[in-house]
Amino acid sequence: MRIDVHTHAFHPKIAQKVLDQLSDHYGIPPVGDGTVEDLLTRAARAGLDRVMLHTAATDPSQVVPANNWAIELTRKHPEVVAFGSLHPDYPDNEREIERLTKAGITGLKFHPDFQGFFLDSPGFRRLMEMVPERFTLMIHVGDDLPPEKNPSCPMKLAALLRDFPGRRVIAAHMGGYLHWKWALEHLVGRDVFMDTSSTLAFIPDEMLRAIWNGHPRERMLFGSDYPLFDPGAEMHVLQRRLALTDEALESLLQAGTALLP
């Protein structure tokens, strides 16, 4: 089964607003309209069988609506593996974890930079203690701030992995968007998954090869970060830049099956 482990799609009422915000933040014009229908059309065109879809509650009041959306997508679209969202400041995370579990949600997405907390904050540590180990965690890592000022960075994630061993964690963006030199030092070779999302357009060839060659193949996953990038186009760029054989690309696309329910 071929899987894109890092995608996003939004309710039609807010899709354009979110696309505008993403474009302003990252300076990347989106490739699609941000709807699940457009995502699934592009995924099918790329020969993908499943997409993992992520949302993050940017403040506590969005936790329940974000999870309602994840549950709705899971019920309507068998091709979608939707992740839920929690927030350190939401007052009833334990109840929300129970609701997600009953709905068949098996993953959680955290984006500290957008959600307004630091990976090493006491509040997030308390939340991590609540989250059962059965959940897969997709964690955004990196941005344009230096590590000490960035809410997420490879060093903070490495400390989290040390203190919460055995968790299934995906370090998004090959261990840290724009933080790859620190990802190479602190995350490569560790017991953590990495995805390729929002990396290929920015990472130098030498750093790309160093991370790719240094991390276990079975823990490297394909992610496009749709709607910022098209899944099919990202597959072709990745294969070209790493000179992957068809067999190696196929293995990468299928590695995400290890995280399916």
Backbone torsions as a table, in degrees:
resi	resn	phi	psi	omega
1	MET	NA	129.3	-176.9
2	ARG	-98.0	128.1	-169.6
3	ILE	-130.7	137.2	166.2
4	ASP	-100.0	112.6	-171.6
5	VAL	-87.8	-2.0	-175.7
6	HIS	-140.1	94.4	177.1
7	THR	-138.1	166.0	176.9
8	HIS	-138.9	147.2	170.6
9	ALA	-151.5	152.4	-169.1
10	PHE	-131.0	156.1	176.0
11	HIS	-58.4	139.3	-177.8
12	PRO	-53.2	-28.3	-178.3
13	LYS	-68.4	-26.3	-176.3
14	ILE	-119.2	-2.0	-172.1
15	ALA	-56.2	-48.7	-176.5
16	GLN	-65.9	-37.1	178.1
17	LYS	-62.6	-43.3	179.6
18	VAL	-66.5	-41.0	178.3
19	LEU	-60.2	-40.4	178.6
20	ASP	-63.8	-39.9	179.5
21	GLN	-66.6	-42.4	179.1
22	LEU	-64.2	-41.9	179.3
23	SER	-63.1	-40.8	179.0
24	ASP	-65.3	-39.9	-175.5
25	HIS	-73.7	-46.7	-173.2
26	TYR	-99.0	-13.1	-177.7
27	GLY	69.4	27.2	-178.0
28	ILE	-117.9	120.9	175.5
29	PRO	-71.1	125.9	-179.3
30	PRO	-60.5	152.1	-179.0
31	VAL	-91.2	-18.1	-177.4
32	GLY	-134.5	-168.6	-177.1
33	ASP	-96.5	2.6	174.8
34	GLY	79.7	5.8	178.5
35	THR	-91.1	157.5	-179.6
36	VAL	-65.4	-31.9	179.5
37	GLU	-64.3	-43.0	178.4
38	ASP	-66.9	-41.9	177.6
39	LEU	-57.8	-48.9	-176.2
40	LEU	-68.3	-32.8	175.6
41	THR	-62.9	-45.4	179.6
42	ARG	-68.0	-38.0	178.5
43	ALA	-64.1	-44.0	178.9
44	ALA	-63.6	-40.3	178.3
45	ARG	-61.6	-31.6	179.6
46	ALA	-85.3	-1.7	179.8
47	GLY	80.6	22.1	179.3
48	LEU	-89.8	146.4	-179.1
49	ASP	-99.1	-29.6	-178.2
50	ARG	-140.4	154.8	170.3
51	VAL	-131.3	137.2	169.2
52	MET	-91.8	126.8	-172.0
53	LEU	-116.5	132.7	-171.3
54	HIS	-122.8	144.7	171.7
55	THR	-139.1	154.5	179.3
56	ALA	-135.3	128.2	178.5
57	ALA	-74.2	110.1	-175.1
58	THR	-75.5	-11.6	168.8
59	ASP	-151.1	164.2	-173.7
60	PRO	-55.6	-33.1	-177.6
61	SER	-66.8	-16.2	-178.1
62	GLN	-91.9	-4.3	-175.8
63	VAL	-59.6	-52.9	-176.9
64	VAL	-65.9	-48.7	177.3
65	PRO	-59.0	-40.6	178.6
66	ALA	-61.6	-41.5	-179.5
67	ASN	-74.6	-31.4	172.8
68	ASN	-59.2	-41.3	179.4
69	TRP	-64.7	-43.9	178.8
70	ALA	-62.3	-42.6	-179.7
71	ILE	-66.4	-41.9	178.5
72	GLU	-61.0	-44.8	180.0
73	LEU	-63.4	-41.4	179.8
74	THR	-61.0	-38.9	-178.0
75	ARG	-75.2	-33.5	-174.6
76	LYS	-88.4	-28.2	-170.7
77	HIS	-129.1	102.0	-179.5
78	PRO	-62.9	-19.3	179.0
79	GLU	-77.1	-11.4	-173.8
80	VAL	-102.4	128.2	169.7
81	VAL	-107.8	97.9	-173.7
82	ALA	-89.1	135.7	175.3
83	PHE	-95.2	146.4	175.1
84	GLY	-86.6	-176.0	-178.4
85	SER	-142.8	141.7	173.3
86	LEU	-129.7	169.9	178.5
87	HIS	-141.6	136.6	-178.7
88	PRO	-55.8	-28.2	-177.0
89	ASP	-95.1	1.1	176.5
90	TYR	-73.4	132.3	-170.5
91	PRO	-77.4	-11.0	-174.1
92	ASP	-135.1	51.2	-178.1
93	ASN	-63.7	-35.5	-178.8
94	GLU	-62.5	-42.6	177.9
95	ARG	-65.4	-37.8	179.8
96	GLU	-68.8	-36.6	175.1
97	ILE	-60.1	-43.1	178.3
98	GLU	-63.0	-41.5	179.2
99	ARG	-64.2	-42.9	178.4
100	LEU	-63.4	-41.5	179.7
101	THR	-61.3	-45.1	179.8
102	LYS	-64.1	-28.9	-179.9
103	ALA	-85.0	-2.1	177.7
104	GLY	86.9	12.6	177.4
105	ILE	-78.8	130.1	-174.6
106	THR	-120.6	6.8	-179.3
107	GLY	-140.0	156.9	177.8
108	LEU	-132.5	140.5	177.5
109	LYS	-109.5	133.3	174.3
110	PHE	-125.0	131.9	177.5
111	HIS	-129.0	82.8	-174.0
112	PRO	-52.9	-38.7	-176.3
113	ASP	-63.8	-39.7	179.4
114	PHE	-85.1	-28.6	-175.9
115	GLN	-86.8	-11.5	172.6
116	GLY	82.6	33.7	173.7
117	PHE	-140.3	165.0	177.7
118	PHE	-101.1	143.7	-179.5
119	LEU	-58.8	-27.8	-178.7
120	ASP	-99.8	15.5	179.4
121	SER	-74.8	148.1	177.2
122	PRO	-57.1	-36.4	-179.6
123	GLY	-63.6	-41.6	178.5
124	PHE	-71.0	-35.0	176.1
125	ARG	-61.1	-42.1	177.7
126	ARG	-63.4	-39.8	178.2
127	LEU	-63.8	-41.9	178.0
128	MET	-58.9	-35.7	178.6
129	GLU	-67.0	-26.8	178.4
130	MET	-78.1	-32.5	-170.5
131	VAL	-74.6	121.9	178.7
132	PRO	-63.2	151.1	-177.8
133	GLU	-66.4	-15.1	-178.9
134	ARG	-69.9	-16.5	-179.8
135	PHE	-81.7	137.8	167.9
136	THR	-86.2	135.2	-177.4
137	LEU	-110.6	120.4	171.5
138	MET	-97.2	117.6	-175.5
139	ILE	-120.7	120.5	172.6
140	HIS	-65.0	135.2	178.5
141	VAL	-131.1	135.3	172.2
142	GLY	91.9	165.8	172.9
143	ASP	175.4	-161.8	-172.2
144	ASP	-88.8	-1.3	174.8
145	LEU	-85.5	153.3	175.3
146	PRO	-66.3	157.0	-172.5
147	PRO	-52.1	-41.6	-175.9
148	GLU	-66.8	-23.3	-179.6
149	LYS	-103.4	-11.4	-175.3
150	ASN	-84.8	131.5	178.2
151	PRO	-57.4	-32.0	176.2
152	SER	-125.1	139.4	175.5
153	CYS	-160.4	160.8	-178.2
154	PRO	-57.0	-35.9	-179.6
155	MET	-66.3	-42.3	178.7
156	LYS	-65.0	-40.1	178.7
157	LEU	-68.0	-39.2	178.1
158	ALA	-59.7	-40.4	177.8
159	ALA	-65.2	-37.6	178.4
160	LEU	-64.9	-42.6	178.1
161	LEU	-62.9	-36.8	178.5
162	ARG	-65.9	-41.0	-174.4
163	ASP	-85.6	-17.3	177.8
164	PHE	-128.0	66.7	-176.0
165	PRO	-65.5	151.0	176.5
166	GLY	85.8	-3.7	178.3
167	ARG	-75.2	143.2	173.3
168	ARG	-85.3	105.1	-175.3
169	VAL	-122.7	133.8	171.4
170	ILE	-105.2	117.7	174.2
171	ALA	-85.8	104.9	-174.4
172	ALA	-64.4	155.8	172.0
173	HIS	64.2	43.6	178.6
174	MET	54.8	40.8	174.1
175	GLY	93.6	-8.1	176.7
176	GLY	156.7	106.1	178.4
177	TYR	-55.6	120.2	-177.3
178	LEU	64.3	3.8	179.0
179	HIS	-114.0	31.5	-170.0
180	TRP	-68.5	-30.5	179.4
181	LYS	-66.3	-32.3	176.6
182	TRP	-80.3	-31.5	174.1
183	ALA	-61.9	-42.1	178.9
184	LEU	-60.8	-37.4	-177.6
185	GLU	-78.9	-37.7	-168.7
186	HIS	-109.6	-19.8	-174.1
187	LEU	-120.2	-32.8	-177.0
188	VAL	-61.7	131.2	-178.6
189	GLY	88.4	-7.3	-179.4
190	ARG	-83.9	172.7	179.4
191	ASP	-81.3	69.9	-178.4
192	VAL	-150.2	143.3	173.1
193	PHE	-82.9	153.0	171.9
194	MET	-130.3	145.4	172.5
195	ASP	-114.2	164.5	-173.7
196	THR	-93.3	6.8	-172.1
197	SER	-65.8	146.4	177.0
198	SER	43.8	47.6	-179.1
199	THR	-125.2	-47.1	-167.4
200	LEU	-63.2	-29.2	-178.8
201	ALA	-77.9	-7.7	-170.7
202	PHE	-128.5	-27.4	-170.7
203	ILE	-84.2	137.0	175.7
204	PRO	-66.7	153.0	-177.5
205	ASP	-56.4	-44.8	-176.5
206	GLU	-62.4	-41.8	179.4
207	MET	-70.1	-39.1	177.0
208	LEU	-58.2	-47.4	-179.3
209	ARG	-67.0	-36.3	-179.3
210	ALA	-64.7	-43.0	179.0
211	ILE	-69.7	-44.5	-179.5
212	TRP	-60.2	-45.1	-177.3
213	ASN	-75.6	-21.4	-176.1
214	GLY	-92.8	-13.3	-174.9
215	HIS	-106.4	145.1	178.9
216	PRO	-56.6	132.7	-177.0
217	ARG	-57.5	-39.3	-176.2
218	GLU	-70.7	-9.7	178.6
219	ARG	-108.4	10.6	174.3
220	MET	-104.4	128.0	-173.1
221	LEU	-122.9	151.3	176.5
222	PHE	-86.7	129.0	173.6
223	GLY	-142.1	139.6	-176.7
224	SER	-100.4	-27.9	-172.2
225	ASP	65.5	31.3	171.0
226	TYR	-50.9	138.4	12.4
227	PRO	-92.6	10.3	176.3
228	LEU	-72.1	-32.9	-179.3
229	PHE	-139.0	153.4	179.1
230	ASP	-86.6	132.4	-177.6
231	PRO	-56.5	-46.7	-179.0
232	GLY	-63.1	-42.7	179.3
233	ALA	-64.3	-40.8	179.3
234	GLU	-64.4	-37.4	177.3
235	MET	-60.4	-44.0	-178.0
236	HIS	-67.4	-41.7	179.4
237	VAL	-64.1	-43.5	180.0
238	LEU	-61.7	-45.6	-179.6
239	GLN	-62.8	-40.4	-179.7
240	ARG	-68.6	-46.2	-173.7
241	ARG	-69.9	-30.6	179.7
242	LEU	-101.2	2.1	-178.3
243	ALA	51.7	48.3	-178.2
244	LEU	-78.3	140.6	169.7
245	THR	-71.3	164.8	176.4
246	ASP	-59.8	-37.2	-179.5
247	GLU	-66.4	-40.2	179.5
248	ALA	-66.8	-39.9	176.9
249	LEU	-64.3	-42.0	179.2
250	GLU	-61.1	-41.6	178.6
251	SER	-62.2	-41.0	178.1
252	LEU	-62.1	-45.5	-177.7
253	LEU	-65.4	-27.0	-178.5
254	GLN	-93.8	-8.4	-176.5
255	ALA	-61.9	-29.4	-178.9
256	GLY	-67.3	-13.5	179.0
257	THR	-62.3	-23.3	179.4
258	ALA	-64.9	-18.4	-177.2
259	LEU	-103.2	-0.2	180.0
260	LEU	-72.7	150.7	178.5
261	PRO	-58.4	NA	NA
